[in-house]
Amino acid sequence: MLAFTNKKAVVTGATRGIGRAVAEALLAQGATVIGVYGGDEKAAAEFGKAMTEHGPRLRLSKLDVSDYQTAATFFAALEEEFDTLDILVNNAGIRRDAILALMREEDWRRVIDVNLTGGFNMTRLALPLMLKQKYGRVIFITSPMGRMGFPGQANYAASKAGQVALARSLCQEIAKRKITVNCVSPGFIDTDFISDLNETQVKEYKKMVPAGRFGTAAEVAQAVLFLASDAAAYINGSILDITGGL
């Protein structure tokens, strides 16, 4: 039920953390993955080297998801090669934390541009390829902070809440075309996305999690894999929390 042979997937933020784990899981199940990354050439090169066993089923593409025209060029090339697209995982995301009273306007805007507008751009441009075949899976990697809020993360929380609203609205527009739109909402996951936390913060945040630990990127990837599969055909507009009970 979770086999992805002959499926084509675009994963943003694909060379690190959760995105990398998702890309690896899809490749392992037979999918062709077009992995998008924002600019970390070293991470992209390392990921590509590690995945050589999958040969041409992994393609890596550098792309600023917040730039609509650049994204449009990317999808035009993708359509020319593959014609259709089965799966889009909107994982690309950044943090630029500060309390609101001290937050720079450019840090507010950049987080919204990448996390929310980037998700809009990629989804808007992927939809015609899915509508062409009346099939698709769109998955947003959001966050519990979108409903809980968190000190110093007003921009990040707002972007994640926006992703949920976008997904729930979109699913009502396209459900009849056999395209699902869902969110996976990871809590504290042990990746370099939270590598700036000091030892004291790590201990305090783990106390907040009933499971008593941070999750792994591989655990998040398995949830994404399920929602991207044919087995999840009747799940639409949902939010799947991967939080250890947070």
HUKANOR-V100695 format. One record per pair of residues at least 12 apart in sequence whose ideal C-beta (glycine too) atoms are under 10 Angstrom apart, sorted by sequence separation. I is the first residue (numbers start at 0). J is the second residue. D is the distance in whole Angstrom. If there is no record, write none. Layout:
i->{I;I}
j->{J;J}
d->{D;D}
//
This chain:
i->{10;13;22;34;47;61;62;94;95;125;144;145;147;148;168;189;201;8;9;10;21;22;34;46;60;93;95;122;142;143;144;145;146;147;166;167;226;8;10;95;96;142;144;145;146;166;167;187;225;10;19;44;95;122;144;145;165;166;167;10;18;34;43;60;93;94;121;142;143;144;145;166;223;8;18;19;43;60;93;122;141;142;145;146;165;187;196;222;7;8;18;32;43;92;95;121;141;142;145;186;187;222;223;6;13;58;93;94;118;140;141;145;163;222;10;13;14;93;94;139;141;142;162;187;193;219;221;3;13;14;15;32;40;92;93;118;141;142;163;186;187;220;3;6;8;9;10;11;12;13;14;15;31;39;58;91;92;118;139;140;141;162;186;219;1;3;6;7;8;9;10;11;12;13;14;19;23;27;30;33;34;35;36;38;58;91;92;118;139;159;187;189;190;218;3;4;5;6;7;8;9;10;11;12;13;15;22;26;29;31;32;33;34;35;36;37;38;93;115;139;141;186;189;190;192;3;4;5;6;7;8;9;10;11;12;14;27;31;32;33;34;35;36;37;38;64;89;92;114;141;159;187;188;189;190;218;2;3;4;5;6;7;8;9;10;11;14;16;19;23;26;27;30;31;32;33;34;35;36;37;64;65;89;91;92;114;139;187;188;189;190;215;1;2;3;4;12;14;15;19;23;26;29;30;31;32;33;35;37;64;91;114;139;186;187;188;189;214;1;2;3;14;15;18;22;25;26;35;36;37;63;64;65;89;90;114;137;138;185;186;188;214;3;13;14;33;35;62;89;137;185;188;189;190;214;13;14;15;19;23;26;89;91;139;185;188;213;14;15;19;22;25;26;87;89;114;185;188;212;214;14;25;89;137;210;211;13;14;88;89;137;185;186;209;210;211;23;87;185;208;209;210;14;22;35;87;184;207;208;209;210;14;89;137;183;207;208;209;22;87;145;183;185;207;208;35;87;135;146;183;184;185;205;207;86;87;115;145;147;183;33;84;85;114;118;122;133;141;142;144;183;33;84;87;114;117;135;136;137;138;139;141;142;143;181;204;84;87;110;115;116;119;133;134;135;136;137;138;139;140;141;142;143;144;181;183;33;65;84;85;86;110;111;114;115;118;119;122;126;130;133;134;135;136;137;138;139;140;141;142;143;183;13;33;65;83;84;85;110;111;114;115;118;122;129;132;133;134;135;136;137;138;139;140;141;142;143;181;182;183;13;14;83;84;109;110;113;114;115;116;117;131;132;133;134;135;136;137;138;139;140;181;13;65;66;74;78;82;83;107;108;110;111;112;115;119;123;126;130;132;142;180;181;13;14;33;65;70;73;74;77;78;81;83;84;85;92;107;110;111;114;115;118;122;126;129;130;179;33;64;65;73;77;83;84;86;87;88;89;90;92;94;106;107;110;114;118;129;130;140;179;7;9;11;63;64;65;67;70;71;74;75;78;82;83;85;86;87;88;89;90;91;92;102;110;115;129;31;63;64;65;66;67;70;74;78;82;83;84;85;86;87;88;89;90;92;94;101;102;107;111;115;119;126;181;7;9;11;33;65;66;69;70;73;74;77;83;84;85;86;87;88;89;99;102;103;107;12;64;65;67;68;71;72;74;83;84;86;87;88;89;98;99;102;126;179;9;11;35;64;65;67;70;71;74;78;84;96;98;99;125;179;181;184;188;31;32;33;34;35;37;63;64;65;66;67;70;74;96;97;98;99;126;179;180;181;182;183;184;185;186;188;30;31;35;36;37;62;64;65;70;96;97;98;99;177;179;180;181;182;183;184;185;186;187;188;30;32;34;35;37;64;65;67;95;96;97;179;180;181;182;183;184;185;186;187;63;64;67;94;95;96;97;178;179;180;181;182;183;184;185;186;62;94;96;122;177;179;181;182;183;184;185;186;187;11;62;95;96;174;186;94;95;185;25;93;94;174;184;93;173;174;25;92;9;94;170;171;9;21;93;170;171;22;92;169;170;21;92;169;170;9;22;167;168;21;166;167;7;18;20;92;166;167;17;18;19;166;167;9;18;166;7;17;18;89;163;7;16;18;7;9;13;15;17;163;7;8;9;10;11;12;16;37;89;162;7;8;9;10;11;12;13;89;6;7;8;9;10;11;12;13;6;7;8;9;10;11;12;140;5;6;7;8;9;10;11;12;37;10;11;12;3;35;140;3;140;138;138;35;138;136;138;137;138;136;137;87;89;136;135;136;146;87;89;90;136;138;145;146;88;134;136;143;136;141;143;94;134;136;137;141;142;143;147;93;94;96;139;141;143;92;142;12;94;138;140;11;143;12;11;11;11;11;9;9;9;21;9;21;7;18;17;16;6;8;10;12;11;90;6;8;10;88;90;88;88;86;86;88;88;86;87;86;85;86;42;21;17;17;20;16;20;17;19;16;18;16;17;16;18;15;16;17;15;16;15;16;16;12;24;23;24;27;23;30;20;21;24;25;20;21;24;28;17;19;20;23;24;27;30;17;18;19;20;21;22;25;17;20;21;24;25;28;16;17;20;21;24;28;15;17;18;19;20;21;17;18;21;25;16;17;20;21;24;20;18;17;21;10;8;10;8;1;3;6;6;1;6;1;3;17;0;3;1;2;3;1;2;0;1;0;1;0;1;0}
j->{22;25;34;46;59;73;74;106;107;137;156;157;159;160;180;201;213;21;22;23;34;35;47;59;73;106;108;135;155;156;157;158;159;160;179;180;239;22;24;109;110;156;158;159;160;180;181;201;239;25;34;59;110;137;159;160;180;181;182;26;34;50;59;76;109;110;137;158;159;160;161;182;239;25;35;36;60;77;110;139;158;159;162;163;182;204;213;239;25;26;36;50;61;110;113;139;159;160;163;204;205;240;241;25;32;77;112;113;137;159;160;164;182;241;30;33;34;113;114;159;161;162;182;207;213;239;241;24;34;35;36;53;61;113;114;139;162;163;184;207;208;241;25;28;30;31;32;33;34;35;36;37;53;61;80;113;114;140;161;162;163;184;208;241;24;26;29;30;31;32;33;34;35;36;37;42;46;50;53;56;57;58;59;61;81;114;115;141;162;182;210;212;213;241;27;28;29;30;31;32;33;34;35;36;37;39;46;50;53;55;56;57;58;59;60;61;62;117;139;163;165;210;213;214;216;28;29;30;31;32;33;34;35;36;37;39;52;56;57;58;59;60;61;62;63;89;114;117;139;166;184;212;213;214;215;243;28;29;30;31;32;33;34;35;36;37;40;42;45;49;52;53;56;57;58;59;60;61;62;63;90;91;115;117;118;140;165;213;214;215;216;241;28;29;30;31;39;41;42;46;50;53;56;57;58;59;60;62;64;91;118;141;166;213;214;215;216;241;29;30;31;42;43;46;50;53;54;63;64;65;91;92;93;117;118;142;165;166;213;214;216;242;32;42;43;62;64;91;118;166;214;217;218;219;243;43;44;45;49;53;56;119;121;169;215;218;243;45;46;50;53;56;57;118;120;145;216;219;243;245;46;57;121;169;242;243;46;47;121;122;170;218;219;242;243;244;57;121;219;242;243;244;49;57;70;122;219;242;243;244;245;50;125;173;219;243;244;245;59;124;182;220;222;244;245;73;125;173;184;221;222;223;243;245;125;126;154;184;186;222;73;124;125;154;158;162;173;181;182;184;223;74;125;128;155;158;176;177;178;179;180;182;183;184;222;245;126;129;152;157;158;161;175;176;177;178;179;180;181;182;183;184;185;186;223;225;76;108;127;128;129;153;154;157;158;161;162;165;169;173;176;177;178;179;180;181;182;183;184;185;186;226;57;77;109;127;128;129;154;155;158;159;162;166;173;176;177;178;179;180;181;182;183;184;185;186;187;225;226;227;58;59;128;129;154;155;158;159;160;161;162;176;177;178;179;180;181;182;183;184;185;226;59;111;112;120;124;128;129;153;154;156;157;158;161;165;169;172;176;178;188;226;227;60;61;80;112;117;120;121;124;125;128;130;131;132;139;154;157;158;161;162;165;169;173;176;177;226;81;112;113;121;125;131;132;134;135;136;137;138;140;142;154;155;158;162;166;177;178;188;227;56;58;60;112;113;114;116;119;120;123;124;127;131;132;134;135;136;137;138;139;140;141;151;159;164;178;81;113;114;115;116;117;120;124;128;132;133;134;135;136;137;138;139;140;142;144;151;152;157;161;165;169;176;231;58;60;62;84;116;117;120;121;124;125;128;134;135;136;137;138;139;140;150;153;154;158;64;116;117;119;120;123;124;126;135;136;138;139;140;141;150;151;154;178;231;62;64;88;117;118;120;123;124;127;131;137;149;151;152;178;232;234;237;241;85;86;87;88;89;91;117;118;119;120;121;124;128;150;151;152;153;180;233;234;235;236;237;238;239;240;242;85;86;90;91;92;117;119;120;125;151;152;153;154;232;234;235;236;237;238;239;240;241;242;243;86;88;90;91;93;120;121;123;151;152;153;235;236;237;238;239;240;241;242;243;120;121;124;151;152;153;154;235;236;237;238;239;240;241;242;243;120;152;154;180;235;237;239;240;241;242;243;244;245;70;121;154;155;233;245;154;155;245;86;154;155;235;245;155;235;236;88;155;73;158;234;235;74;86;158;235;236;88;158;235;236;88;159;236;237;77;90;235;236;90;235;236;77;88;90;162;236;237;88;89;90;237;238;81;90;238;80;90;91;162;236;81;90;92;82;84;88;90;92;238;83;84;85;86;87;88;92;113;165;238;84;85;86;87;88;89;90;166;84;85;86;87;88;89;90;91;85;86;87;88;89;90;91;219;85;86;87;88;89;90;91;92;117;91;92;93;85;117;222;86;223;222;223;121;224;223;226;226;227;226;227;178;180;227;227;228;238;180;182;183;229;231;238;240;183;229;231;238;232;238;240;192;232;234;235;239;240;241;245;192;193;195;238;240;242;192;242;113;195;239;241;113;245;117;117;118;120;121;121;124;125;138;128;140;128;140;140;140;134;136;138;140;140;219;136;138;140;220;223;223;224;223;224;226;227;226;227;227;227;228;191;183;183;185;188;185;190;188;190;188;190;189;190;190;192;190;191;192;191;192;192;193;194;192;216;216;217;220;217;224;215;216;219;220;216;217;220;224;214;216;217;220;221;224;227;215;216;217;218;219;220;223;216;219;220;223;224;227;216;217;220;221;224;228;216;218;219;220;221;222;219;220;223;227;219;220;223;224;227;224;223;223;227;223;223;227;227;221;224;227;228;224;229;225;227;241;225;228;227;228;229;228;229;228;229;229;230;230;231;231}
d->{5;10;5;7;6;10;10;9;8;7;4;8;10;9;9;9;8;9;10;10;9;10;9;7;6;10;10;10;7;9;9;8;8;10;10;8;7;8;10;6;9;8;9;3;7;5;10;9;8;7;8;9;5;6;6;4;8;7;8;10;7;9;5;9;7;7;9;9;8;8;8;5;9;5;8;9;9;9;6;8;9;4;7;8;9;6;10;5;10;9;8;9;7;8;10;10;5;9;6;9;7;9;9;8;7;9;9;10;9;9;8;9;6;5;10;8;6;5;9;9;9;9;7;8;8;10;9;9;3;9;8;8;8;7;7;6;5;9;8;9;6;10;6;8;5;10;6;10;9;6;4;10;9;9;9;6;5;9;10;8;6;9;7;5;9;9;7;7;7;8;7;8;7;6;9;8;9;10;9;10;6;10;7;7;10;8;9;9;5;9;10;8;9;6;9;8;7;5;5;5;5;5;4;7;10;7;8;6;9;8;7;8;7;8;8;7;9;9;10;7;10;9;4;9;9;4;4;8;7;8;7;8;7;8;7;7;10;5;5;5;5;5;6;7;8;8;9;8;10;8;8;9;6;7;9;9;6;5;8;8;9;7;9;6;10;8;9;9;10;9;9;8;7;8;7;8;7;8;8;6;10;9;10;6;9;10;7;5;5;6;5;10;6;6;4;9;10;9;5;6;7;5;8;10;8;9;6;5;7;5;8;9;5;8;7;7;8;6;10;9;9;5;9;10;8;10;10;9;10;9;9;10;10;7;9;9;10;9;10;6;6;7;9;10;5;10;7;9;4;7;6;10;10;9;6;9;9;9;9;9;6;9;8;10;10;8;8;8;8;9;10;9;6;9;10;10;9;6;7;10;4;9;6;7;8;8;8;8;9;7;8;8;10;9;3;9;9;6;5;7;6;6;10;7;9;6;9;10;4;3;8;10;9;9;6;9;7;7;9;9;9;9;8;10;5;8;5;8;8;10;9;10;9;6;9;9;10;8;10;5;9;10;10;8;9;10;10;10;9;9;5;10;5;9;7;9;8;10;7;9;8;5;10;6;10;9;9;8;9;8;9;9;9;8;8;7;7;8;7;8;7;6;8;9;9;9;10;10;9;9;9;9;6;9;4;8;9;8;8;7;5;5;4;6;4;6;5;6;5;7;6;7;9;6;8;9;4;7;4;9;4;8;6;9;8;9;5;7;7;8;8;7;7;8;8;8;9;10;9;10;10;7;5;6;8;6;8;7;9;9;10;10;9;8;10;9;8;10;6;9;7;5;7;9;9;9;9;7;7;8;8;10;7;9;4;7;9;9;6;10;10;10;9;9;10;9;4;8;10;8;9;10;8;9;9;8;10;5;8;5;8;6;7;7;7;8;10;7;8;9;5;9;9;5;9;10;7;8;7;8;7;10;6;10;6;7;9;9;7;10;9;10;10;10;9;6;9;8;10;8;9;9;8;7;5;7;7;7;8;7;8;9;9;9;10;9;5;8;8;9;9;9;9;5;4;6;8;10;10;6;5;5;5;5;4;8;10;9;10;8;8;7;9;9;8;10;9;8;9;5;9;9;6;8;7;7;8;7;7;8;7;8;7;9;7;10;10;8;8;5;9;9;9;10;10;9;10;7;9;7;9;7;8;7;8;7;10;6;10;3;10;5;9;6;8;9;10;9;5;10;10;7;6;10;8;9;9;10;10;10;6;8;8;10;8;10;6;7;9;6;9;5;10;8;10;7;9;9;5;9;7;9;8;10;9;8;10;9;9;7;9;4;9;8;8;7;6;7;7;7;8;7;8;7;8;10;7;9;10;7;8;6;10;8;10;6;9;5;7;5;4;5;5;5;3;8;10;6;8;9;9;9;8;9;8;9;7;7;8;7;7;6;10;7;8;8;10;9;7;9;6;7;10;9;7;10;9;7;7;10;4;8;8;10;7;10;5;5;10;8;9;8;8;8;9;10;10;9;9;10;9;5;7;8;8;10;4;6;8;8;9;7;9;9;9;6;9;5;8;7;10;9;7;9;9;10;9;9;9;10;4;8;9;6;7;7;9;5;8;9;9;6;8;10;9;6;7;8;9;8;8;9;9;8;9;10;5;6;7;8;7;9;7;9;9;5;4;5;4;6;4;8;4;7;7;7;9;5;4;8;9;6;10;7;9;6;4;6;9;9;9;9;8;10;10;8;8;9;6;8;10;9;5;9;6;7;9;10;10;5;10;8;9;9;9;9;9;10;9;10;9;9;8;9;9;7;7;7;10;10;10;10;10;9;8;9;9;9;9;10;6;8;9;9;8;9;10;10;6;9;7;8;10;6;7;10;7;9;9;8;9;8;6;10;10;8;9;8;9;9;9;10;10;10;8;6;10;9;10;9;7;9;9;5;8;9;9;9;9;7;9;10;8;6;9;7;9;9;6;4;10;7;6;8;6;5;8;9;10;9;10;9;7;10;8;10;8;8;10;8;4;9;4;7;10;7;5;7;7;9;9;9;8;10;9;7;8;8;5;7;5;7;7;9;6;9;4;9;5;9;9;10;10;9;9;10;5;9;5;7;9;7;9;8;9;10;10;8;9;9;10;10;7;9;8;8;9;6;10;7;7;10;9;7;9;8;9;5;9;6;8;6;7;4;10;9}
//
